[in-house]
Amino acid sequence: MSVEKKGIKNLRNIGIGLMVSALSFGGAYTGIEMSERNNSSLPSEASVEYRETTQGIYVGAILDNVMSGDGTMYYFDGDKYEGQFSESLRDGSGKLTWADGDIYDGSFSADEIEGTGVYTYSDGAVYNGAFKAGKREGSGTFTYTNKDTYEGEWKNDVIDGEGKYTFSNGDYIQGQFINNKFDAGIFSTKTEYGQLDIYIEGGAETGKIKFTETNGNTYTGSCVEGAFSGECEVAFANGDSYSGNVESNLKSGEGTYKWADEAYYTGEWSSDKMDGTGKYYYGNGNRLEGSFSNNRPTGSCDYYKNGTKYKTQWNSDGVCTSVTE
């Protein structure tokens, strides 16, 4: 009788290259302790025997003249397996220790690593998750020796699918991975001013970012030369919000600003102020339509209250000087 070790040693870690634009992320590994195994059970009518095979020496349960039940195989090359056998094949729960220090503790099927388990590399790297035909497949977590971690989907022994790679300093990339490379999602990093999220498509930056200040204000939009320009969404910690165009971090062009008290202005902006044609809606539903300058209504404006339209005049200080129906 022999126990082949086919399809196992290809689990050697080959590393990972995570690329975002010109950035390349990689890492070593870190380890966890293995739990001890209880191999006390035997199938009914089985005997405990010592046998020498072409691969090594077996000590354990024998049923109908084949290795079946709990046992230990000491391979001639220095490897060791402790766990369950069926029809002389590793099958069920077991622990395989290689001579070079790698350890797998988990499920086997028909002599292959299959199901869920923990693979600890000799350098301290650890994979904890699903396996198929001796390869990482499905959901799993890989911990590197430099404390980086990846948690997510695997395919054919490489990172592939949805996942999150967290660097030891707390930065992370999260989204879609293809063949060990980051393809789409966000790269998130902390700065002294707040949290910066950079949006990625096709492995490259899109120009869109989200920045959350330490005070809770958030800005989402296109970034050009270190400043927001173009369409932007702003959510202030006090409940106010702005949605519209900006230039060099200032509201400019068409946009809508909403106050926490439900009043809002929609119209033209310049240099971060209401400037041009616009509509101001009061929290009670009334509204003012006309020209605005320096954040104030100016000149002739129409005021709507309870369905009635009023003509109003405003001076340069934003004071209403006349009202006619």
C-alpha positions as CSV (number, residue, x, y, z in Angstrom):
1,M,0.0,0.0,0.0
2,S,1.3,3.5,-0.8
3,V,0.1,7.0,0.0
4,E,1.0,9.4,-2.8
5,K,1.6,13.1,-1.9
6,K,0.5,14.4,-5.3
7,G,-1.0,17.9,-5.6
8,I,0.2,19.2,-2.2
9,K,3.5,20.9,-2.4
10,N,2.3,23.3,-5.1
11,L,0.9,25.4,-2.2
12,R,4.4,27.0,-1.7
13,N,3.8,30.7,-1.5
14,I,4.8,32.6,-4.7
15,G,4.1,36.1,-3.3
16,I,1.7,38.7,-4.7
17,G,2.2,41.8,-6.8
18,L,-0.6,44.3,-6.3
19,M,-0.3,47.2,-8.8
20,V,-2.0,50.5,-8.8
21,S,-0.7,52.8,-11.6
22,A,3.1,53.0,-11.0
23,L,2.7,51.7,-7.4
24,S,3.6,48.1,-6.7
25,F,2.6,46.5,-3.4
26,G,4.1,43.3,-2.1
27,G,5.0,41.7,1.2
28,A,6.3,38.9,3.3
29,Y,4.3,37.0,5.9
30,T,3.3,36.4,9.5
31,G,2.3,33.2,11.4
32,I,-0.2,31.8,13.9
33,E,0.0,28.7,16.2
34,M,-1.5,25.4,15.2
35,S,-3.9,23.6,17.5
36,E,-3.2,20.1,18.7
37,R,-5.1,17.2,17.1
38,N,-7.0,14.4,18.9
39,N,-6.5,11.2,17.0
40,S,-8.1,8.9,19.6
41,S,-11.1,7.5,17.5
42,L,-11.0,4.2,15.6
43,P,-13.6,2.7,13.3
44,S,-15.4,-0.3,14.6
45,E,-13.6,-3.6,14.1
46,A,-10.4,-1.8,13.2
47,S,-7.0,-2.7,14.6
48,V,-4.0,-0.6,15.3
49,E,-1.0,-1.8,13.3
50,Y,2.5,-0.9,12.2
51,R,3.2,-1.1,8.4
52,E,5.9,-0.1,6.1
53,T,4.9,1.1,2.7
54,T,6.8,2.4,-0.4
55,Q,6.3,5.9,0.9
56,G,7.0,5.5,4.6
57,I,5.9,3.9,7.8
58,Y,2.3,3.9,8.9
59,V,1.0,3.5,12.5
60,G,-2.7,3.4,12.9
61,A,-6.0,1.9,12.2
62,I,-6.3,-1.0,9.7
63,L,-9.7,-2.1,8.4
64,D,-10.1,-4.9,5.8
65,N,-6.4,-4.8,5.3
66,V,-6.3,-1.1,4.3
67,M,-5.4,2.0,6.2
68,S,-8.8,3.3,7.5
69,G,-9.5,5.6,10.5
70,D,-7.0,7.6,12.5
71,G,-3.3,7.0,11.9
72,T,0.1,8.5,11.4
73,M,2.3,8.2,8.3
74,Y,6.0,8.9,8.7
75,Y,7.3,9.5,5.1
76,F,10.9,8.5,4.3
77,D,11.6,12.1,3.0
78,G,10.9,13.5,6.5
79,D,7.3,14.6,6.0
80,K,4.6,13.5,8.5
81,Y,0.8,13.1,8.3
82,E,-1.4,12.7,11.4
83,G,-5.1,12.3,10.8
84,Q,-7.8,10.3,9.1
85,F,-7.5,7.8,6.3
86,S,-9.9,6.1,4.1
87,E,-9.0,3.3,1.6
88,S,-5.3,4.0,2.4
89,L,-5.7,7.7,1.3
90,R,-5.7,10.8,3.5
91,D,-9.4,11.6,3.9
92,G,-11.1,13.7,6.5
93,S,-9.3,15.9,9.1
94,G,-5.6,15.8,9.3
95,K,-2.3,17.6,9.8
96,L,0.5,17.4,7.3
97,T,4.0,18.6,8.3
98,W,6.7,18.9,5.7
99,A,10.4,18.4,6.4
100,D,11.1,22.0,5.5
101,G,8.7,23.3,8.2
102,D,5.5,23.9,6.3
103,I,2.3,22.7,8.0
104,Y,-1.2,22.2,6.8
105,D,-4.0,21.5,9.3
106,G,-7.5,20.9,7.9
107,S,-9.6,18.8,5.5
108,F,-8.4,16.2,3.0
109,S,-10.3,14.4,0.4
110,A,-9.0,11.4,-1.7
111,D,-5.4,12.2,-0.6
112,E,-5.6,15.9,-1.6
113,I,-6.0,19.1,0.5
114,E,-9.7,19.9,0.0
115,G,-12.2,22.0,2.0
116,T,-11.1,24.4,4.7
117,G,-7.9,24.5,6.7
118,V,-4.8,26.5,7.8
119,Y,-1.6,26.4,5.9
120,T,1.4,27.8,7.8
121,Y,4.6,28.4,5.8
122,S,8.0,27.8,7.3
123,D,8.8,31.6,7.1
124,G,5.6,32.3,9.2
125,A,3.2,33.2,6.5
126,V,-0.3,31.8,7.1
127,Y,-3.3,31.1,4.8
128,N,-6.6,30.3,6.5
129,G,-9.5,29.4,4.2
130,A,-10.8,27.2,1.4
131,F,-8.9,24.8,-0.8
132,K,-9.8,22.8,-3.9
133,A,-7.6,20.1,-5.4
134,G,-4.6,21.2,-3.3
135,K,-4.9,24.9,-4.3
136,R,-6.3,28.0,-2.5
137,E,-9.8,28.4,-4.0
138,G,-12.7,30.3,-2.6
139,S,-12.6,32.6,0.4
140,G,-9.5,32.9,2.5
141,T,-7.2,35.1,4.5
142,F,-3.4,35.4,3.9
143,T,-1.3,36.9,6.6
144,Y,2.2,38.1,5.7
145,T,5.2,38.3,8.0
146,N,5.3,42.1,7.7
147,K,1.8,42.1,9.1
148,D,0.1,42.9,5.8
149,T,-3.1,40.8,5.3
150,Y,-5.4,39.9,2.4
151,E,-8.9,38.8,3.0
152,G,-11.1,37.8,0.1
153,E,-11.5,35.5,-2.9
154,W,-8.9,33.1,-4.4
155,K,-8.9,31.2,-7.7
156,N,-6.5,28.6,-8.8
157,D,-4.0,29.4,-6.0
158,V,-3.9,33.2,-6.6
159,I,-5.8,36.2,-5.4
160,D,-8.7,36.7,-7.8
161,G,-12.1,38.3,-7.1
162,E,-13.4,40.6,-4.5
163,G,-11.1,41.3,-1.6
164,K,-9.3,43.6,0.7
165,Y,-5.5,43.9,1.1
166,T,-4.5,45.8,4.3
167,F,-1.0,47.1,4.8
168,S,0.6,47.0,8.2
169,N,0.3,50.8,8.6
170,G,-3.5,50.6,8.2
171,D,-3.7,51.7,4.5
172,Y,-5.7,49.3,2.3
173,I,-6.8,48.5,-1.2
174,Q,-10.3,47.1,-1.6
175,G,-12.2,45.9,-4.6
176,Q,-11.6,43.6,-7.6
177,F,-8.4,41.6,-8.0
178,I,-7.4,39.7,-11.1
179,N,-4.6,37.2,-11.1
180,N,-2.8,38.6,-8.0
181,K,-3.1,42.2,-9.3
182,F,-5.5,45.0,-8.0
183,D,-7.8,46.0,-10.8
184,A,-10.7,48.2,-9.6
185,G,-11.8,49.7,-6.3
186,I,-10.2,52.2,-3.9
187,F,-6.8,52.7,-2.3
188,S,-7.3,54.2,1.1
189,T,-4.7,56.0,3.2
190,K,-4.6,58.2,6.3
191,T,-3.0,61.6,6.4
192,E,-2.6,64.1,9.1
193,Y,-5.6,65.9,7.7
194,G,-7.9,63.0,7.3
195,Q,-8.7,59.8,5.2
196,L,-8.0,59.8,1.5
197,D,-9.7,57.3,-0.9
198,I,-8.3,57.1,-4.4
199,Y,-10.6,55.4,-7.0
200,I,-9.0,52.8,-9.3
201,E,-10.1,51.3,-12.6
202,G,-8.1,49.0,-14.8
203,G,-5.2,49.2,-12.3
204,A,-4.9,52.9,-12.7
205,E,-6.1,56.0,-10.9
206,T,-9.3,57.5,-12.3
207,G,-8.7,61.0,-11.0
208,K,-11.7,60.7,-8.6
209,I,-11.0,60.8,-4.9
210,K,-12.9,61.0,-1.6
211,F,-11.4,62.9,1.2
212,T,-12.8,62.8,4.8
213,E,-11.4,65.5,7.0
214,T,-10.7,64.9,10.7
215,N,-13.7,67.2,11.5
216,G,-16.1,64.9,9.6
217,N,-16.5,66.9,6.4
218,T,-16.3,64.7,3.2
219,Y,-15.5,65.7,-0.4
220,T,-15.9,63.4,-3.4
221,G,-15.0,64.4,-6.9
222,S,-12.3,64.9,-9.5
223,C,-8.9,65.9,-8.3
224,V,-6.6,68.0,-10.6
225,E,-3.1,68.9,-9.4
226,G,-4.0,68.4,-5.8
227,A,-7.3,70.3,-5.8
228,F,-11.0,69.4,-6.5
229,S,-12.1,70.6,-9.9
230,G,-15.2,69.6,-11.8
231,E,-18.2,67.8,-10.4
232,C,-18.0,67.5,-6.6
233,E,-20.2,66.2,-3.7
234,V,-19.6,67.7,-0.3
235,A,-21.2,66.6,3.0
236,F,-20.4,68.8,6.0
237,A,-20.4,67.5,9.5
238,N,-23.1,70.1,10.5
239,G,-25.6,68.6,8.1
240,D,-25.1,71.0,5.2
241,S,-24.2,69.7,1.7
242,Y,-23.1,70.9,-1.7
243,S,-23.5,69.2,-5.1
244,G,-22.2,70.8,-8.2
245,N,-19.2,72.2,-10.0
246,V,-16.0,73.5,-8.3
247,E,-12.7,75.0,-9.4
248,S,-9.6,74.7,-7.3
249,N,-11.7,73.7,-4.3
250,L,-14.1,76.6,-4.6
251,K,-17.8,76.4,-5.7
252,S,-18.0,77.7,-9.2
253,G,-20.5,77.3,-12.0
254,E,-23.8,75.5,-11.4
255,G,-24.4,73.9,-8.0
256,T,-26.8,73.3,-5.2
257,Y,-26.1,74.1,-1.5
258,K,-28.5,72.6,1.1
259,W,-28.5,73.8,4.7
260,A,-29.3,71.5,7.6
261,D,-32.5,73.5,8.3
262,E,-33.8,72.4,4.8
263,A,-33.3,75.7,3.1
264,Y,-31.3,75.5,-0.1
265,Y,-29.9,77.5,-3.0
266,T,-29.5,76.2,-6.6
267,G,-28.0,78.2,-9.3
268,E,-24.7,79.9,-10.3
269,W,-21.6,80.3,-8.1
270,S,-18.3,82.2,-8.4
271,S,-15.3,82.1,-6.1
272,D,-17.2,80.0,-3.5
273,K,-20.2,82.4,-3.3
274,M,-23.7,82.6,-4.8
275,D,-23.2,84.7,-7.8
276,G,-25.4,85.0,-10.9
277,T,-28.9,83.6,-11.5
278,G,-30.4,81.3,-8.9
279,K,-33.2,80.2,-6.7
280,Y,-33.2,80.3,-2.9
281,Y,-35.8,78.0,-1.2
282,Y,-36.6,78.8,2.4
283,G,-37.2,76.0,4.8
284,N,-41.0,76.8,4.9
285,G,-41.4,76.3,1.1
286,N,-41.3,79.9,0.0
287,R,-38.6,80.8,-2.6
288,L,-36.7,83.7,-4.1
289,E,-35.7,83.8,-7.8
290,G,-33.4,86.3,-9.4
291,S,-29.9,87.6,-9.3
292,F,-27.4,87.0,-6.5
293,S,-24.0,88.6,-5.8
294,N,-21.5,87.9,-3.0
295,N,-24.0,85.5,-1.4
296,R,-26.9,88.0,-1.4
297,P,-29.9,88.7,-3.6
298,T,-29.4,91.8,-5.6
299,G,-31.6,94.0,-7.9
300,S,-35.0,92.7,-9.0
301,C,-36.1,89.3,-7.7
302,D,-39.4,87.4,-7.6
303,Y,-40.6,86.1,-4.3
304,Y,-43.1,83.3,-4.1
305,K,-45.2,82.8,-0.9
306,N,-48.2,80.5,-0.6
307,G,-48.7,80.5,-4.4
308,T,-48.5,84.3,-4.7
309,K,-45.8,86.1,-6.6
310,Y,-44.2,89.3,-5.3
311,K,-41.8,91.7,-7.0
312,T,-38.9,92.7,-4.8
313,Q,-36.0,95.0,-5.0
314,W,-32.7,94.4,-3.1
315,N,-29.7,96.7,-2.6
316,S,-26.0,95.7,-2.7
317,D,-26.1,94.8,1.0
318,G,-28.7,92.2,0.5
319,V,-31.5,94.3,2.1
320,C,-35.0,94.2,0.5
321,T,-36.0,97.8,-0.2
322,S,-39.4,97.2,-1.8
323,V,-42.2,94.6,-2.3
324,T,-45.1,94.8,-4.7
325,E,-47.7,92.2,-5.6
